[in-house]
Amino acid sequence: MGNKIKSFEDIIVWQKAHRLTLKIYKLTSIFPRSETFGLISQLKRSSSSIAANIVEGFYRNTTKELLSFLYNARGSLGETLYHLKLASDLNYINKKEYDELKSEIEIISKQLNAWIRSLKNRASH
């Protein structure tokens, strides 16, 4: 990851996950009110969990704990992608919005996977 990270806010993948969450919060504000406790809640929870898990892992003491939280972040990322697909299929978001968010999720996924690989390689040496 390069230079020494002083704050979770310095972590590029966290920054991208946080921006994704902000976009999802804005996007869900136009969903039908009937989805307040359904898809809106699920999308907000799963998307914010990505960045939250990165932060929680950052504050843990061991590489093993950090890895565990990065795996959780990756799981929440997949859950978010599914909820966005569902929102798209229900016509709450259009294809362009879905494709843009899916692209952002794929970038975050690649960065999380690279970080996980790096930590696992370092732990095995």
Sequence and secondary structure as in RCSB ss.txt:
>XXXX:A:sequence
MGNKIKSFEDIIVWQKAHRLTLKIYKLTSIFPRSETFGLISQLKRSSSSIAANIVEGFYRNTTKELLSFLYNARG
SLGETLYHLKLASDLNYINKKEYDELKSEIEIISKQLNAWIRSLKNRASH
>XXXX:A:secstr
  S   SGGG HHHHHHHHHHHHHHHHHTTS GGGTTTHHHHHHHHHHHHHHHHHHHHTSSSHHHHHHHHHHHHH
HHHHHHHHHHHHHHTTSS HHHHHHHHHHHHHHHHHHHHHHHHHHHHHH 
